[in-house]
Amino acid sequence: MTPEEVVRAELAAWDRLEVDEIMSFFTPDAVWENVPIGPASGHDEIRQAVEGWVGQTTSMDMEILNVAVAGHIVMTERVDHLVLNGETVHARVMGTFEIDGDKITAWRDYFDMGQSPS
């Protein structure tokens, strides 16, 4: 898989809210950081964070608006459409992924926590 294909597959796994599939794209020592919230490091912490998000989410559609790829770095501009704790949210997100082979070593998402539900 190319780095872009890895990222697209990871985001598609989120659309299905499949924790094991989501986790399958991370290296054991990966870092996943929702920048306004903080980082999760390593499979155990990342799984706990993913399970927390999935447990509060009843639907997800990560709409990719733009993708930029430079070597092993993939950047996405997205609108994440989700139902979180019963509230519909359309979050504008910029994400940076670092890829090694077919795995994510780092993923940083930048978004405004003040975005209001619609």
C-alpha atoms as an extended CHARMM CRD file, in Angstrom:
* protein
*
       118  EXT
         1         1  MET       CA              0.0000000000        0.0000000000        0.0000000000  PROA      1               0.0000000000
         2         2  THR       CA              1.1390000000        3.5250000000       -0.6650000000  PROA      2               0.0000000000
         3         3  PRO       CA              1.1380000000        6.0000000000        2.2350000000  PROA      3               0.0000000000
         4         4  GLU       CA             -2.0310000000        7.5930000000        0.8300000000  PROA      4               0.0000000000
         5         5  GLU       CA             -3.7340000000        4.1950000000        0.5810000000  PROA      5               0.0000000000
         6         6  VAL       CA             -2.8400000000        3.4610000000        4.2180000000  PROA      6               0.0000000000
         7         7  VAL       CA             -4.4310000000        6.7360000000        5.3250000000  PROA      7               0.0000000000
         8         8  ARG       CA             -7.5420000000        6.2200000000        3.2140000000  PROA      8               0.0000000000
         9         9  ALA       CA             -7.9140000000        2.6670000000        4.6090000000  PROA      9               0.0000000000
        10        10  GLU       CA             -7.5130000000        3.9370000000        8.1870000000  PROA      10              0.0000000000
        11        11  LEU       CA            -10.1550000000        6.6210000000        7.7110000000  PROA      11              0.0000000000
        12        12  ALA       CA            -12.5050000000        4.0880000000        6.0870000000  PROA      12              0.0000000000
        13        13  ALA       CA            -12.0960000000        1.8560000000        9.1570000000  PROA      13              0.0000000000
        14        14  TRP       CA            -13.2630000000        4.7890000000       11.2800000000  PROA      14              0.0000000000
        15        15  ASP       CA            -16.3500000000        5.1160000000        9.0650000000  PROA      15              0.0000000000
        16        16  ARG       CA            -17.1800000000        1.5210000000       10.0730000000  PROA      16              0.0000000000
        17        17  LEU       CA            -16.3030000000        2.1640000000       13.7630000000  PROA      17              0.0000000000
        18        18  GLU       CA            -14.2800000000       -1.0780000000       13.7950000000  PROA      18              0.0000000000
        19        19  VAL       CA            -11.7570000000       -0.8290000000       16.6500000000  PROA      19              0.0000000000
        20        20  ASP       CA             -9.6260000000       -3.8300000000       15.6230000000  PROA      20              0.0000000000
        21        21  GLU       CA             -9.4580000000       -2.6340000000       12.0190000000  PROA      21              0.0000000000
        22        22  ILE       CA             -8.5960000000        0.9110000000       13.1410000000  PROA      22              0.0000000000
        23        23  MET       CA             -5.8200000000       -0.4480000000       15.3630000000  PROA      23              0.0000000000
        24        24  SER       CA             -4.4080000000       -2.6920000000       12.6190000000  PROA      24              0.0000000000
        25        25  PHE       CA             -2.8820000000        0.3360000000       10.8620000000  PROA      25              0.0000000000
        26        26  PHE       CA             -0.7740000000        1.5300000000       13.8280000000  PROA      26              0.0000000000
        27        27  THR       CA              2.7750000000        0.4300000000       14.6310000000  PROA      27              0.0000000000
        28        28  PRO       CA              3.1980000000       -0.8360000000       18.2320000000  PROA      28              0.0000000000
        29        29  ASP       CA              5.0340000000        2.3770000000       19.2120000000  PROA      29              0.0000000000
        30        30  ALA       CA              2.8230000000        4.8120000000       17.2670000000  PROA      30              0.0000000000
        31        31  VAL       CA              1.6030000000        8.1500000000       18.6120000000  PROA      31              0.0000000000
        32        32  TRP       CA             -1.9460000000        9.3570000000       17.9110000000  PROA      32              0.0000000000
        33        33  GLU       CA             -2.5690000000       12.9470000000       18.9220000000  PROA      33              0.0000000000
        34        34  ASN       CA             -5.8040000000       14.8560000000       18.8210000000  PROA      34              0.0000000000
        35        35  VAL       CA             -3.9160000000       18.0940000000       19.3540000000  PROA      35              0.0000000000
        36        36  PRO       CA             -6.5250000000       19.9240000000       21.4960000000  PROA      36              0.0000000000
        37        37  ILE       CA             -6.8830000000       16.8300000000       23.7040000000  PROA      37              0.0000000000
        38        38  GLY       CA             -3.3900000000       15.3440000000       23.8970000000  PROA      38              0.0000000000
        39        39  PRO       CA             -1.4210000000       12.3280000000       22.6810000000  PROA      39              0.0000000000
        40        40  ALA       CA             -1.8710000000        8.6040000000       23.1270000000  PROA      40              0.0000000000
        41        41  SER       CA              1.3390000000        6.5880000000       22.7480000000  PROA      41              0.0000000000
        42        42  GLY       CA              1.6550000000        2.8950000000       21.9610000000  PROA      42              0.0000000000
        43        43  HSD       CA             -0.9920000000        0.3240000000       21.1130000000  PROA      43              0.0000000000
        44        44  ASP       CA             -2.5220000000        0.1090000000       24.6080000000  PROA      44              0.0000000000
        45        45  GLU       CA             -3.0550000000        3.8680000000       25.0150000000  PROA      45              0.0000000000
        46        46  ILE       CA             -4.1950000000        4.3080000000       21.4240000000  PROA      46              0.0000000000
        47        47  ARG       CA             -6.6800000000        1.4050000000       21.7310000000  PROA      47              0.0000000000
        48        48  GLN       CA             -8.0760000000        2.9230000000       24.9230000000  PROA      48              0.0000000000
        49        49  ALA       CA             -8.5050000000        6.3000000000       23.1820000000  PROA      49              0.0000000000
        50        50  VAL       CA            -10.0410000000        4.7190000000       20.0670000000  PROA      50              0.0000000000
        51        51  GLU       CA            -12.4570000000        2.6710000000       22.1890000000  PROA      51              0.0000000000
        52        52  GLY       CA            -13.4310000000        5.8700000000       24.0120000000  PROA      52              0.0000000000
        53        53  TRP       CA            -14.2610000000        7.6610000000       20.7550000000  PROA      53              0.0000000000
        54        54  VAL       CA            -16.0260000000        4.6650000000       19.2110000000  PROA      54              0.0000000000
        55        55  GLY       CA            -18.0220000000        4.1130000000       22.4080000000  PROA      55              0.0000000000
        56        56  GLN       CA            -19.4570000000        7.6260000000       22.1870000000  PROA      56              0.0000000000
        57        57  THR       CA            -20.0310000000        7.5830000000       18.4220000000  PROA      57              0.0000000000
        58        58  THR       CA            -23.0250000000        6.0590000000       16.6480000000  PROA      58              0.0000000000
        59        59  SER       CA            -22.0490000000        7.0680000000       13.1110000000  PROA      59              0.0000000000
        60        60  MET       CA            -18.9730000000        8.4690000000       11.3760000000  PROA      60              0.0000000000
        61        61  ASP       CA            -18.1640000000        9.6990000000        7.8830000000  PROA      61              0.0000000000
        62        62  MET       CA            -14.6890000000       11.1640000000        7.4050000000  PROA      62              0.0000000000
        63        63  GLU       CA            -15.0930000000       13.2230000000        4.2410000000  PROA      63              0.0000000000
        64        64  ILE       CA            -11.7050000000       13.8900000000        2.6510000000  PROA      64              0.0000000000
        65        65  LEU       CA            -11.6110000000       17.2730000000        0.9240000000  PROA      65              0.0000000000
        66        66  ASN       CA             -7.9110000000       17.3830000000       -0.0030000000  PROA      66              0.0000000000
        67        67  VAL       CA             -4.8540000000       15.1550000000        0.3200000000  PROA      67              0.0000000000
        68        68  ALA       CA             -1.1830000000       16.0940000000        0.0100000000  PROA      68              0.0000000000
        69        69  VAL       CA              1.5660000000       13.4890000000       -0.0390000000  PROA      69              0.0000000000
        70        70  ALA       CA              5.3100000000       14.0800000000        0.3560000000  PROA      70              0.0000000000
        71        71  GLY       CA              7.2020000000       10.8140000000        0.6500000000  PROA      71              0.0000000000
        72        72  HSD       CA              6.0010000000        9.0890000000        3.8050000000  PROA      72              0.0000000000
        73        73  ILE       CA              3.9490000000       12.0890000000        5.0260000000  PROA      73              0.0000000000
        74        74  VAL       CA              0.2440000000       12.3640000000        4.1750000000  PROA      74              0.0000000000
        75        75  MET       CA             -1.8070000000       15.4350000000        5.0480000000  PROA      75              0.0000000000
        76        76  THR       CA             -5.5880000000       15.5120000000        4.8950000000  PROA      76              0.0000000000
        77        77  GLU       CA             -8.1480000000       18.2780000000        4.9870000000  PROA      77              0.0000000000
        78        78  ARG       CA            -11.3960000000       16.6870000000        6.1380000000  PROA      78              0.0000000000
        79        79  VAL       CA            -14.8510000000       17.2230000000        7.4690000000  PROA      79              0.0000000000
        80        80  ASP       CA            -15.5760000000       14.5150000000       10.0180000000  PROA      80              0.0000000000
        81        81  HSD       CA            -19.3460000000       14.0360000000       10.1270000000  PROA      81              0.0000000000
        82        82  LEU       CA            -20.2890000000       12.1380000000       13.2530000000  PROA      82              0.0000000000
        83        83  VAL       CA            -22.9540000000       11.5680000000       15.8400000000  PROA      83              0.0000000000
        84        84  LEU       CA            -21.1310000000       11.9010000000       19.1610000000  PROA      84              0.0000000000
        85        85  ASN       CA            -23.1030000000       11.3800000000       22.3670000000  PROA      85              0.0000000000
        86        86  GLY       CA            -26.3110000000       11.9150000000       20.3940000000  PROA      86              0.0000000000
        87        87  GLU       CA            -25.1450000000       15.2330000000       18.8920000000  PROA      87              0.0000000000
        88        88  THR       CA            -24.4820000000       15.6160000000       15.1720000000  PROA      88              0.0000000000
        89        89  VAL       CA            -21.0920000000       17.2470000000       14.5800000000  PROA      89              0.0000000000
        90        90  HSD       CA            -19.4100000000       18.3390000000       11.3560000000  PROA      90              0.0000000000
        91        91  ALA       CA            -15.8170000000       18.9140000000       12.4790000000  PROA      91              0.0000000000
        92        92  ARG       CA            -13.3100000000       20.5380000000       10.1250000000  PROA      92              0.0000000000
        93        93  VAL       CA            -10.0090000000       18.7260000000       10.6410000000  PROA      93              0.0000000000
        94        94  MET       CA             -6.4520000000       18.9080000000        9.3290000000  PROA      94              0.0000000000
        95        95  GLY       CA             -4.5350000000       15.6860000000        9.8450000000  PROA      95              0.0000000000
        96        96  THR       CA             -0.8910000000       14.7300000000        9.3960000000  PROA      96              0.0000000000
        97        97  PHE       CA              0.0860000000       11.0760000000        9.1310000000  PROA      97              0.0000000000
        98        98  GLU       CA              3.5920000000        9.6120000000        9.1650000000  PROA      98              0.0000000000
        99        99  ILE       CA              3.7340000000        6.2250000000        7.4590000000  PROA      99              0.0000000000
       100       100  ASP       CA              6.3410000000        3.4650000000        7.6400000000  PROA      100             0.0000000000
       101       101  GLY       CA              5.6350000000        0.6740000000        5.1550000000  PROA      101             0.0000000000
       102       102  ASP       CA              1.9130000000        0.0590000000        5.5270000000  PROA      102             0.0000000000
       103       103  LYS       CA              1.5870000000        1.3080000000        9.1180000000  PROA      103             0.0000000000
       104       104  ILE       CA              0.9980000000        4.6400000000       10.8310000000  PROA      104             0.0000000000
       105       105  THR       CA              3.8170000000        5.7180000000       13.1560000000  PROA      105             0.0000000000
       106       106  ALA       CA              2.2920000000        9.1100000000       13.9960000000  PROA      106             0.0000000000
       107       107  TRP       CA             -1.0840000000       10.7640000000       13.4120000000  PROA      107             0.0000000000
       108       108  ARG       CA             -1.8330000000       14.3240000000       14.4950000000  PROA      108             0.0000000000
       109       109  ASP       CA             -5.2840000000       15.8630000000       14.0190000000  PROA      109             0.0000000000
       110       110  TYR       CA             -5.7900000000       19.6010000000       14.4120000000  PROA      110             0.0000000000
       111       111  PHE       CA             -9.3130000000       20.8610000000       15.0490000000  PROA      111             0.0000000000
       112       112  ASP       CA            -11.2630000000       23.4180000000       17.0710000000  PROA      112             0.0000000000
       113       113  MET       CA            -12.9010000000       21.9190000000       20.1610000000  PROA      113             0.0000000000
       114       114  GLY       CA            -15.3350000000       24.8480000000       20.0800000000  PROA      114             0.0000000000
       115       115  GLN       CA            -17.0370000000       23.6730000000       16.8900000000  PROA      115             0.0000000000
       116       116  SER       CA            -20.6900000000       23.4800000000       17.7420000000  PROA      116             0.0000000000
       117       117  PRO       CA            -22.9940000000       20.5760000000       16.8970000000  PROA      117             0.0000000000
       118       118  SER       CA            -25.4250000000       21.1960000000       14.0610000000  PROA      118             0.0000000000
